[in-house]
């Protein structure tokens, strides 16, 4: 038990069973040492008599038999009234320490009796009887080890302390209740202890091989006290006091953030929590500091109280190695997100201990090295490659897979493969999301070419066409497409995505620029032109519209290629071929229009505007053909992966 921190909290009653055990052990030791002192005096006075053997008694008391034998065998008189012996001063000091070790338990059981024993020991010290020297008067040995009627002695004090300890031991008879070590409980205490242990045992397995979570309970001062030492940190304990349906929790921790985390896990209960006060105690935590938080919960029924106690018990396993896990996760995501991952793991009854036990940082590092060495650089956080939500989801998977595997006795290799596969899926999803942005660009290109087709169709029908309205609409679409392209490039850079995606964004943006130029030229066409010209332009524009539709279909199919759908890869590759076909068709139509203009004797303004319009449309389809080549490379990379 973490005795020092319990004393700092003032809950010494719960220490009584362990203090009694320590006191009785000290009683066994001091009796052996007093016997050794008496045997040494006898051997010094009568060296020819056989030396008294205390080996069995020494071993039973946890004392090295050789040291005791050496002290007795080496004892000799210095003059008529003094004795010298090897390590005699050490023996006397140890006797004083043993006597002192018997008093705390007596004090915990009866403060006045403990104070009286302390005063008696100090009086013996003041008389110089416990001065550690390697020579001692024989009369002093009698005063230490004898029991006289006139005056006190160390032996009499030890006898009185032993009697008091035996009385306390009767009230500290240990039982096991639902896995808790309990002492002196009353009937009404059983349900709260069992509820706490029910919650504790529901999650206890998630600590795996880590020590901790030992529970002790006793009754003191009209209340039930439950203590759990959580993990191995000296200042990390939870003490729970139960009186009726009121529960008071005292939680100490060397990590302030972990104490806050513990409180957050109980947020569904209307408990009142104090602030996290910083305390100083020698030997506890960094700079001898620890943090203390107290909470009070008032249940209206026994069932509510028991539910709260079960929730407290279930939460404790998630505090073990919590700070270690948080530091590790902070290498991959932001500090707040690391805490969010651990909170999710606790609320999902998954925890982080299996993740740490199976390698933790090495599990993630191995996945990155094997699945994405060019996407995630050394020391780079996952959020930069996956985005915040995807990084969060990936770490959730890593913790879940680790826990499931360790509980099922599966190999670390299998865990690594599963985590690596999940990372690949997230990276592919990132690429798919970027392709979705490119698809938005293509949709804008389709909107733009649709507006152009309608304008040219009106010219074909000899109807009035509003060129100014077309140019304005085309300008708005082009500006929107530019903003999307800028944002997309930022995402590609932030996520360190495949460079091909950025190149596809460029090609579509260039195609939209050409289409916007075509719309501008169309707005300048004379109101009345030879009907043959709009008819030829209409056919070219319809090819351009088909091109945007094919590009959109190819992109949609390409986003499903990473999922291993063969039909989608075939559809995407077929779209690439059709893009090349439409580019060839547009090229042929543009040349036919050029030949018509040069050979038809049309009015100069009309001829120039038609030529520029046709060339802009053809260049747009050419950009989409270039986009098709890039899309094919992207698909082949996914298929290879």
C-alpha positions as CSV (number, residue, x, y, z in Angstrom):
1,X,0.0,0.0,0.0
2,X,1.1,3.6,-0.7
3,X,1.4,4.5,2.9
4,X,3.0,7.9,2.5
5,X,0.3,9.4,0.3
6,X,-2.4,7.9,2.4
7,X,-0.9,9.6,5.5
8,X,-0.8,12.9,3.5
9,X,-4.5,12.5,2.9
10,X,-5.2,11.9,6.6
11,X,-7.0,8.6,5.9
12,X,-4.7,6.6,8.3
13,X,-7.6,4.4,9.3
14,X,-7.4,2.5,6.1
15,X,-3.7,1.8,6.8
16,X,-4.5,0.0,10.0
17,X,-4.4,-3.6,8.7
18,X,-1.1,-3.1,6.9
19,X,0.3,-1.1,9.9
20,X,-0.7,-3.9,12.3
21,X,1.1,-6.4,10.0
22,X,4.2,-4.2,9.9
23,X,4.1,-3.8,13.7
24,X,3.8,-7.5,14.4
25,X,6.7,-8.1,12.0
26,X,8.8,-5.5,13.9
27,X,7.9,-7.3,17.1
28,X,9.3,-10.5,15.8
29,X,12.5,-8.8,14.8
30,X,13.1,-7.0,18.0
31,X,12.6,-10.1,20.0
32,X,15.3,-11.9,18.1
33,X,17.6,-8.9,18.5
34,X,17.0,-8.7,22.3
35,X,17.6,-12.5,22.5
36,X,20.8,-12.0,20.5
37,X,21.9,-9.2,22.9
38,X,21.3,-11.4,25.9
39,X,23.1,-14.4,24.3
40,X,26.1,-12.2,23.4
41,X,26.3,-11.0,27.1
42,X,26.2,-14.6,28.3
43,X,28.9,-15.7,25.8
44,X,31.1,-12.7,26.8
45,X,30.9,-13.7,30.5
46,X,31.2,-17.5,29.8
47,X,33.1,-17.9,26.5
48,X,33.7,-21.7,27.1
49,X,30.0,-22.5,27.1
50,X,28.3,-23.4,23.7
51,X,27.1,-20.4,21.7
52,X,23.3,-20.0,21.6
53,X,22.0,-20.7,18.1
54,X,19.3,-18.2,16.9
55,X,19.5,-19.2,13.2
56,X,15.9,-20.5,13.0
57,X,14.4,-17.5,14.8
58,X,16.5,-15.1,12.7
59,X,15.2,-16.6,9.4
60,X,11.6,-16.6,10.6
61,X,11.9,-12.9,11.4
62,X,13.6,-12.0,8.1
63,X,17.0,-11.3,9.7
64,X,20.3,-12.7,8.3
65,X,21.4,-15.5,10.6
66,X,25.1,-15.0,9.9
67,X,25.1,-11.5,11.2
68,X,23.4,-12.6,14.5
69,X,25.8,-15.5,14.8
70,X,28.8,-13.3,14.2
71,X,27.7,-10.8,16.9
72,X,27.1,-13.5,19.5
73,X,30.3,-15.5,18.7
74,X,32.4,-12.4,18.7
75,X,31.2,-10.9,21.9
76,X,33.8,-10.4,24.7
77,X,34.3,-8.5,27.9
78,X,36.1,-5.2,28.0
79,X,37.0,-5.0,31.7
80,X,34.6,-6.5,34.2
81,X,31.4,-4.6,33.4
82,X,31.5,-3.8,29.6
83,X,30.9,-5.9,26.5
84,X,32.1,-5.4,22.9
85,X,30.8,-7.3,19.9
86,X,30.9,-7.0,16.1
87,X,28.1,-4.7,14.7
88,X,26.7,-4.1,18.2
89,X,25.9,-0.5,17.4
90,X,24.0,-1.5,14.3
91,X,22.0,-4.0,16.4
92,X,21.0,-1.4,19.0
93,X,19.9,1.0,16.3
94,X,17.8,-1.7,14.6
95,X,16.2,-2.4,18.0
96,X,15.2,1.2,18.3
97,X,13.8,1.2,14.8
98,X,11.8,-1.9,15.4
99,X,10.2,-0.4,18.5
100,X,9.4,2.7,16.5
101,X,7.8,0.6,13.8
102,X,5.4,-0.9,16.2
103,X,3.9,2.4,17.4
104,X,2.1,3.7,14.2
105,X,-0.4,0.8,14.2
106,X,-1.1,1.4,17.9
107,X,-1.6,5.1,17.2
108,X,-3.9,4.4,14.2
109,X,-6.1,2.2,16.5
110,X,-5.9,4.5,19.6
111,X,-4.3,7.9,19.3
112,X,-3.8,8.3,23.1
113,X,-2.2,4.9,23.5
114,X,0.1,5.6,20.6
115,X,1.1,8.9,22.1
116,X,1.9,7.3,25.4
117,X,4.1,4.6,23.7
118,X,5.9,7.3,21.8
119,X,6.7,9.2,25.0
120,X,8.0,6.0,26.7
121,X,10.3,5.3,23.7
122,X,11.6,8.9,23.8
123,X,12.3,8.6,27.5
124,X,14.3,5.4,26.9
125,X,16.2,7.2,24.2
126,X,16.8,10.2,26.4
127,X,18.3,7.9,29.1
128,X,20.9,6.9,26.6
129,X,19.9,3.3,26.6
130,X,19.5,3.1,22.8
131,X,22.8,4.9,22.0
132,X,24.3,2.9,19.1
133,X,27.8,1.9,20.3
134,X,30.0,-1.1,19.8
135,X,30.7,-1.3,23.5
136,X,27.9,-1.5,26.1
137,X,27.6,-1.8,29.9
138,X,26.2,-5.1,31.0
139,X,23.8,-3.2,33.3
140,X,22.5,-1.4,30.3
141,X,21.7,-4.7,28.6
142,X,19.6,-5.7,31.6
143,X,17.7,-2.4,31.4
144,X,17.0,-2.9,27.7
145,X,16.1,-6.6,27.8
146,X,14.8,-7.1,31.3
147,X,11.3,-6.6,32.8
148,X,11.5,-5.1,36.3
149,X,8.8,-4.0,38.7
150,X,10.5,-0.6,39.3
151,X,10.6,1.6,36.2
152,X,10.2,1.1,32.4
153,X,12.3,-0.8,30.0
154,X,12.5,-1.4,26.3
155,X,11.3,-5.0,26.8
156,X,8.3,-3.9,28.8
157,X,7.4,-1.3,26.1
158,X,7.6,-4.0,23.4
159,X,5.4,-6.3,25.5
160,X,2.8,-3.6,25.9
161,X,2.9,-2.7,22.2
162,X,2.6,-6.4,21.2
163,X,-0.5,-6.8,23.4
164,X,-2.1,-3.7,21.8
165,X,-1.2,-5.0,18.3
166,X,-2.8,-8.4,19.1
167,X,-5.9,-6.6,20.1
168,X,-6.0,-4.6,16.9
169,X,-5.2,-7.7,14.8
170,X,-8.5,-9.2,16.0
171,X,-10.4,-6.3,14.4
172,X,-8.3,-6.5,11.3
173,X,-9.1,-10.0,10.4
174,X,-8.9,-10.1,6.6
175,X,-11.6,-11.4,4.3
176,X,-11.9,-11.4,0.5
177,X,-15.1,-9.8,-0.9
178,X,-15.5,-9.8,-4.7
179,X,-11.7,-9.6,-5.0
180,X,-11.2,-6.8,-2.4
181,X,-9.2,-7.2,0.8
182,X,-11.7,-6.2,3.5
183,X,-11.4,-5.7,7.3
184,X,-14.1,-5.3,9.9
185,X,-17.0,-4.6,7.5
186,X,-20.6,-4.4,8.6
187,X,-23.5,-6.0,6.6
188,X,-24.4,-2.6,5.0
189,X,-20.9,-2.3,3.6
190,X,-21.0,-5.3,1.4
191,X,-23.2,-3.9,-1.4
192,X,-21.1,-0.8,-2.0
193,X,-17.8,-2.8,-2.0
194,X,-19.3,-5.4,-4.4
195,X,-20.6,-2.6,-6.7
196,X,-17.2,-0.9,-6.8
197,X,-15.5,-4.3,-7.5
198,X,-18.1,-5.2,-10.2
199,X,-17.1,-2.1,-12.2
200,X,-13.4,-2.7,-11.5
201,X,-13.6,-6.3,-12.6
202,X,-15.5,-5.4,-15.8
203,X,-12.4,-3.6,-17.1
204,X,-9.6,-5.0,-15.0
205,X,-8.4,-7.3,-17.8
206,X,-7.6,-4.2,-19.9
207,X,-4.5,-3.6,-17.8
208,X,-3.1,-6.9,-19.1
209,X,0.3,-7.5,-17.4
210,X,0.6,-4.2,-15.6
211,X,0.5,-4.3,-11.8
212,X,-2.1,-2.3,-9.8
213,X,-5.8,-2.0,-9.0
214,X,-5.5,-3.8,-5.7
215,X,-8.4,-2.8,-3.5
216,X,-8.8,-2.6,0.3
217,X,-11.9,-1.7,2.3
218,X,-12.5,-1.2,6.0
219,X,-15.0,0.6,8.3
220,X,-13.9,3.5,10.4
221,X,-15.6,6.4,12.1
222,X,-19.1,5.4,11.0
223,X,-18.2,5.2,7.3
224,X,-16.9,2.7,4.8
225,X,-13.5,3.4,3.3
226,X,-12.4,1.9,0.0
227,X,-8.9,2.4,-1.3
228,X,-7.4,1.5,-4.6
229,X,-3.7,2.1,-5.5
230,X,-4.4,2.3,-9.3
231,X,-0.9,1.7,-10.8
232,X,2.6,1.9,-9.5
233,X,3.1,5.7,-9.1
234,X,3.7,6.5,-5.5
235,X,1.2,9.4,-5.3
236,X,-1.5,7.8,-7.4
237,X,-4.4,6.5,-5.3
238,X,-8.1,6.7,-5.0
239,X,-9.8,6.7,-1.6
240,X,-13.6,6.5,-1.4
241,X,-15.6,7.2,1.7
242,X,-19.2,5.9,1.7
243,X,-21.8,7.0,4.3
244,X,-25.3,6.1,3.5
245,X,-25.8,7.1,-0.1
246,X,-23.2,9.8,-0.1
247,X,-19.9,9.0,-1.8
248,X,-16.8,11.1,-1.4
249,X,-13.8,10.5,-3.7
250,X,-10.3,11.7,-3.0
251,X,-8.0,11.2,-6.0
252,X,-4.3,12.1,-6.0
253,X,-2.1,12.1,-9.1
254,X,1.3,13.5,-10.1
255,X,-0.2,14.4,-13.5
256,X,-2.8,17.1,-13.4
257,X,-4.1,16.2,-16.9
258,X,-4.7,12.6,-15.9
259,X,-6.7,13.7,-12.8
260,X,-8.9,15.9,-15.1
261,X,-9.3,12.9,-17.4
262,X,-10.5,10.8,-14.5
263,X,-13.1,13.4,-13.6
264,X,-14.3,13.6,-17.2
265,X,-15.0,9.8,-17.3
266,X,-17.7,10.3,-14.6
267,X,-19.4,13.3,-16.2
268,X,-22.7,11.5,-16.6
269,X,-23.1,11.6,-12.8
270,X,-24.1,14.9,-11.0
271,X,-21.1,14.9,-8.8
272,X,-19.5,18.1,-7.3
273,X,-15.7,18.2,-7.9
274,X,-13.1,20.5,-6.3
275,X,-10.3,22.2,-8.2
276,X,-7.1,20.4,-8.8
277,X,-4.9,21.6,-5.8
278,X,-1.2,21.2,-6.0
279,X,0.5,19.7,-2.9
280,X,4.0,19.1,-1.8
281,X,5.2,15.9,-0.1
282,X,8.7,14.6,0.0
283,X,9.4,11.7,-2.4
284,X,6.2,12.0,-4.3
285,X,6.2,12.8,-8.0
286,X,8.3,15.4,-9.9
287,X,9.5,18.1,-7.5
288,X,7.8,16.3,-4.7
289,X,4.4,17.6,-6.1
290,X,1.1,15.9,-6.6
291,X,-2.4,17.1,-7.4
292,X,-5.5,16.4,-5.4
293,X,-9.1,16.5,-6.5
294,X,-12.2,15.5,-4.4
295,X,-15.7,14.7,-5.6
296,X,-19.0,14.3,-3.8
297,X,-21.9,12.3,-5.1
298,X,-25.2,12.2,-3.3
299,X,-27.4,9.3,-4.5
300,X,-31.1,9.3,-3.7
301,X,-31.2,5.5,-3.7
302,X,-28.8,2.6,-3.0
303,X,-29.0,1.7,-6.6
304,X,-27.8,5.2,-7.7
305,X,-25.0,5.1,-5.2
306,X,-23.9,1.6,-6.4
307,X,-24.0,2.6,-10.1
308,X,-21.7,5.5,-9.3
309,X,-19.3,3.3,-7.4
310,X,-19.3,0.8,-10.3
311,X,-18.5,3.6,-12.7
312,X,-15.6,4.7,-10.6
313,X,-14.2,1.2,-10.4
314,X,-14.5,0.7,-14.1
315,X,-12.7,4.0,-14.9
316,X,-9.5,3.2,-12.9
317,X,-7.9,0.9,-15.4
318,X,-7.8,3.6,-18.0
319,X,-5.5,5.7,-15.7
320,X,-2.7,3.2,-15.8
321,X,0.1,4.4,-18.1
322,X,-2.3,7.1,-19.3
323,X,0.4,9.8,-19.5
324,X,2.7,7.4,-21.3
325,X,0.1,6.8,-23.9
326,X,-0.8,10.5,-24.2
327,X,2.9,11.4,-24.8
328,X,3.2,8.7,-27.5
329,X,0.0,9.7,-29.3
330,X,1.1,13.4,-29.2
331,X,3.9,12.4,-31.6
332,X,1.2,11.7,-34.2
333,X,-1.6,14.1,-33.5
334,X,-2.2,17.3,-31.6
335,X,-2.2,17.3,-27.7
336,X,-6.0,17.7,-27.5
337,X,-6.6,15.0,-30.1
338,X,-4.4,12.6,-28.2
339,X,-6.6,13.1,-25.1
340,X,-9.7,12.6,-27.2
341,X,-8.4,9.3,-28.5
342,X,-7.8,8.1,-25.0
343,X,-11.2,9.3,-23.8
344,X,-12.8,7.4,-26.7
345,X,-10.8,4.3,-25.9
346,X,-11.9,4.5,-22.2
347,X,-15.6,5.1,-23.0
348,X,-15.5,2.3,-25.5
349,X,-14.0,-0.1,-23.0
350,X,-11.0,-0.6,-25.2
351,X,-8.2,1.2,-23.3
352,X,-4.6,1.8,-24.3
353,X,-2.6,-0.7,-22.4
354,X,-2.7,-3.4,-25.1
355,X,-1.5,-0.8,-27.7
356,X,1.4,0.1,-25.4
357,X,2.2,-3.5,-24.6
358,X,2.3,-4.5,-28.3
359,X,4.8,-1.7,-29.2
360,X,2.8,1.5,-29.4
361,X,5.0,3.8,-31.3
362,X,6.6,1.0,-33.2
363,X,3.2,-0.2,-34.4
364,X,2.5,3.1,-36.0
365,X,6.0,3.7,-37.2
366,X,6.0,0.3,-39.0
367,X,2.7,1.1,-40.7
368,X,4.0,4.4,-42.0
369,X,7.3,2.9,-43.2
370,X,5.6,0.1,-45.1
371,X,2.5,1.9,-46.3
372,X,3.4,5.5,-46.8
373,X,7.1,6.3,-46.7
374,X,6.8,9.1,-49.3
375,X,3.5,10.4,-47.9
376,X,4.4,10.8,-44.2
377,X,7.9,12.0,-43.4
378,X,10.0,11.3,-40.3
379,X,8.5,13.3,-37.3
380,X,5.5,14.3,-39.4
381,X,2.1,14.1,-37.7
382,X,-0.7,12.0,-39.2
383,X,-3.0,14.9,-39.4
384,X,-0.8,16.4,-42.1
385,X,-1.2,13.3,-44.3
386,X,-4.7,12.2,-43.4
387,X,-6.5,15.2,-42.1
388,X,-7.7,15.5,-38.5
389,X,-10.8,13.2,-38.6
390,X,-9.0,10.5,-40.6
391,X,-6.0,10.6,-38.2
392,X,-8.3,10.3,-35.2
393,X,-10.2,7.3,-36.8
394,X,-6.9,5.6,-37.7
395,X,-5.6,5.8,-34.1
396,X,-8.9,4.5,-32.8
397,X,-8.5,1.5,-35.1
398,X,-4.9,1.0,-33.9
399,X,-6.1,0.9,-30.2
400,X,-9.1,-1.3,-30.9
401,X,-7.1,-3.8,-33.0
402,X,-4.4,-4.0,-30.4
403,X,-6.8,-4.8,-27.6
404,X,-8.8,-7.3,-29.6
405,X,-5.6,-9.1,-30.6
406,X,-4.0,-9.2,-27.2
407,X,-7.2,-10.5,-25.6
408,X,-7.4,-13.2,-28.3
409,X,-3.8,-14.1,-28.1
410,X,-3.0,-13.1,-31.7
411,X,0.4,-12.3,-33.0
412,X,2.0,-8.8,-33.1
413,X,2.5,-9.4,-36.8
414,X,-1.2,-9.7,-37.4
415,X,-1.8,-6.5,-35.5
416,X,0.8,-4.7,-37.6
417,X,-0.7,-5.9,-40.8
418,X,-4.2,-4.8,-39.8
419,X,-2.9,-1.3,-38.8
420,X,-1.0,-1.0,-42.0
421,X,-4.0,-2.0,-44.1
422,X,-6.1,0.6,-42.3
423,X,-3.5,3.3,-42.9
424,X,-3.6,2.4,-46.6
425,X,-7.4,2.7,-46.7
426,X,-7.2,6.1,-45.1
427,X,-4.6,7.3,-47.5
428,X,-6.7,6.0,-50.4
429,X,-9.7,7.8,-48.9
430,X,-7.7,11.0,-48.8
431,X,-6.9,10.6,-52.5
432,X,-10.6,9.9,-53.2
433,X,-11.6,13.0,-51.4
434,X,-9.2,15.0,-53.5
435,X,-10.6,13.4,-56.6
436,X,-14.0,14.5,-55.5
437,X,-12.7,18.1,-55.5
438,X,-11.4,17.6,-59.1
439,X,-14.9,16.3,-59.9
440,X,-16.4,19.5,-58.7
441,X,-14.1,21.3,-61.1
442,X,-15.2,19.1,-64.0
443,X,-18.9,19.8,-63.0
444,X,-18.2,23.5,-63.4
445,X,-16.6,22.9,-66.8
446,X,-19.8,21.0,-67.7
447,X,-22.0,23.9,-66.5
448,X,-19.9,26.3,-68.6
449,X,-19.9,24.3,-71.8
450,X,-23.7,23.7,-71.3
451,X,-24.2,27.5,-71.3
452,X,-22.1,27.8,-74.4
453,X,-24.0,25.0,-76.2
454,X,-27.3,26.8,-75.5
455,X,-25.9,30.1,-76.8
456,X,-24.7,28.5,-80.0
457,X,-28.0,26.6,-80.3
458,X,-29.9,29.9,-80.2
459,X,-27.6,31.2,-83.0
460,X,-28.3,28.1,-85.0
461,X,-32.1,28.7,-84.7
462,X,-31.7,32.3,-85.7
463,X,-32.8,33.5,-82.3
464,X,-31.5,36.4,-80.3
465,X,-28.6,35.3,-78.0
466,X,-27.5,37.4,-75.0
467,X,-23.7,37.3,-75.4
468,X,-23.1,39.6,-72.5
469,X,-25.1,37.3,-70.1
470,X,-23.0,34.4,-71.3
471,X,-19.7,36.1,-70.7
472,X,-20.8,37.2,-67.2
473,X,-21.9,33.7,-66.3
474,X,-18.7,32.2,-67.7
475,X,-16.7,34.7,-65.7
476,X,-18.4,33.7,-62.5
477,X,-18.0,30.0,-63.1
478,X,-14.3,30.5,-64.0
479,X,-13.7,32.5,-60.7
480,X,-15.4,29.8,-58.7
481,X,-13.3,27.1,-60.4
482,X,-10.1,29.1,-59.6
483,X,-11.0,29.2,-55.9
484,X,-11.6,25.5,-55.9
485,X,-8.3,24.9,-57.6
486,X,-6.4,27.0,-55.1
487,X,-8.0,25.2,-52.1
488,X,-7.4,21.9,-53.8
489,X,-3.7,22.6,-54.2
490,X,-3.4,23.6,-50.6
491,X,-5.0,20.3,-49.6
492,X,-2.6,18.4,-51.8
493,X,0.3,20.1,-50.2
494,X,-1.0,19.8,-46.7
495,X,-1.8,16.1,-47.1
496,X,1.3,15.4,-49.1
497,X,-0.9,13.6,-51.7
498,X,0.2,12.1,-55.0
499,X,1.6,14.9,-57.3
500,X,-0.6,13.5,-60.1
501,X,-3.7,14.8,-58.4
502,X,-2.3,18.3,-58.4
503,X,-1.5,18.0,-62.1
504,X,-5.1,16.8,-62.8
505,X,-6.3,19.9,-61.0
506,X,-4.1,22.0,-63.3
507,X,-5.4,20.4,-66.5
508,X,-9.1,20.9,-65.6
509,X,-8.4,24.5,-64.5
510,X,-6.8,25.1,-67.9
511,X,-9.7,23.6,-69.7
512,X,-12.1,25.9,-67.8
513,X,-9.9,28.9,-68.8
514,X,-10.2,27.9,-72.4
515,X,-14.0,27.4,-72.2
516,X,-14.3,30.8,-70.5
517,X,-12.3,32.3,-73.4
518,X,-14.7,30.6,-75.8
519,X,-17.6,32.1,-74.0
520,X,-16.0,35.6,-74.2
521,X,-15.4,35.2,-78.0
522,X,-19.0,34.0,-78.4
523,X,-20.3,37.1,-76.7
524,X,-18.5,39.2,-79.4
525,X,-20.0,37.3,-82.4
526,X,-22.1,39.4,-84.8
527,X,-25.9,39.0,-84.2
528,X,-26.4,37.7,-87.7
529,X,-24.0,35.3,-89.2
530,X,-24.2,32.6,-91.9
531,X,-26.3,29.7,-90.5
532,X,-23.6,27.2,-91.6
533,X,-21.1,28.5,-89.1
534,X,-23.3,28.1,-85.9
535,X,-24.3,24.6,-87.1
536,X,-20.6,23.6,-87.3
537,X,-19.8,25.2,-84.0
538,X,-22.8,23.5,-82.4
539,X,-21.4,20.1,-83.3
540,X,-18.0,21.0,-81.8
541,X,-19.6,22.3,-78.6
542,X,-21.6,19.1,-78.2
543,X,-18.3,17.1,-78.4
544,X,-16.9,19.3,-75.7
545,X,-19.9,18.7,-73.5
546,X,-19.5,14.9,-74.0
547,X,-15.9,15.3,-73.1
548,X,-16.8,16.8,-69.7
549,X,-19.4,14.1,-69.1
550,X,-16.8,11.4,-69.9
551,X,-14.2,13.0,-67.6
552,X,-16.8,13.1,-64.7
553,X,-17.7,9.4,-65.2
554,X,-14.0,8.4,-65.3
555,X,-13.3,10.3,-62.1
556,X,-16.3,8.7,-60.3
557,X,-15.1,5.2,-61.3
558,X,-11.5,6.0,-60.3
559,X,-12.5,6.8,-56.7
560,X,-13.7,3.2,-56.3
561,X,-10.6,1.6,-57.8
562,X,-8.7,1.4,-54.4
563,X,-11.5,-0.7,-53.1
564,X,-10.4,-3.4,-55.5
565,X,-13.5,-3.2,-57.8
566,X,-12.3,-4.5,-61.1
567,X,-15.3,-3.2,-63.0
568,X,-14.6,0.3,-61.8
569,X,-11.0,0.2,-62.9
570,X,-12.2,-1.0,-66.4
571,X,-14.8,1.8,-66.5
572,X,-12.2,4.4,-65.5
573,X,-9.7,3.2,-68.1
574,X,-12.4,3.1,-70.8
575,X,-13.3,6.7,-70.0
576,X,-9.6,7.7,-70.6
577,X,-9.8,6.1,-74.1
578,X,-13.0,7.9,-74.8
579,X,-11.5,11.2,-73.7
580,X,-8.7,10.7,-76.3
581,X,-11.4,9.9,-78.9
582,X,-13.4,13.1,-78.2
583,X,-10.2,15.1,-78.4
584,X,-9.5,13.6,-81.9
585,X,-13.1,14.4,-82.9
586,X,-12.8,18.0,-81.7
587,X,-9.6,18.4,-83.5
588,X,-11.1,17.2,-86.7
589,X,-14.2,19.5,-86.3
590,X,-12.0,22.5,-85.5
591,X,-10.0,21.9,-88.7
592,X,-13.2,21.5,-90.7
593,X,-14.4,24.8,-89.3
594,X,-11.1,26.5,-90.2
595,X,-11.3,25.1,-93.8
596,X,-14.9,26.4,-94.1
597,X,-14.0,29.9,-92.9
598,X,-11.0,30.2,-95.2
599,X,-13.0,28.9,-98.2
600,X,-16.4,30.5,-97.7
601,X,-15.9,34.3,-98.1
602,X,-17.6,35.1,-94.8
603,X,-17.7,38.6,-93.2
604,X,-14.4,39.3,-91.5
605,X,-15.7,39.8,-87.9
606,X,-17.8,36.7,-88.1
607,X,-14.9,34.6,-89.6
608,X,-12.4,35.7,-86.9
609,X,-14.8,35.1,-84.0
610,X,-15.7,31.7,-85.3
611,X,-12.0,30.7,-85.7
612,X,-11.1,31.9,-82.2
613,X,-14.1,30.2,-80.7
614,X,-13.4,26.9,-82.4
615,X,-9.7,27.0,-81.4
616,X,-10.6,27.7,-77.7
617,X,-13.1,24.8,-77.6
618,X,-10.5,22.5,-79.2
619,X,-7.9,23.6,-76.7
620,X,-10.3,22.8,-73.9
621,X,-10.8,19.2,-75.2
622,X,-7.0,18.9,-75.6
623,X,-6.6,19.8,-71.9
624,X,-9.1,17.1,-71.0
625,X,-7.1,14.6,-73.1
626,X,-4.1,15.5,-71.0
627,X,-6.2,15.1,-67.9
628,X,-7.1,11.6,-69.2
629,X,-3.5,10.6,-69.4
630,X,-3.0,11.7,-65.8
631,X,-6.1,9.9,-64.7
632,X,-4.8,6.7,-66.3
633,X,-1.5,7.0,-64.4
634,X,-3.4,7.5,-61.2
635,X,-5.5,4.4,-61.8
636,X,-2.5,2.3,-62.6
637,X,-0.8,3.3,-59.4
638,X,-3.8,2.3,-57.4
639,X,-4.0,-1.0,-59.2
640,X,-0.4,-1.7,-58.5
641,X,-0.9,-0.9,-54.8
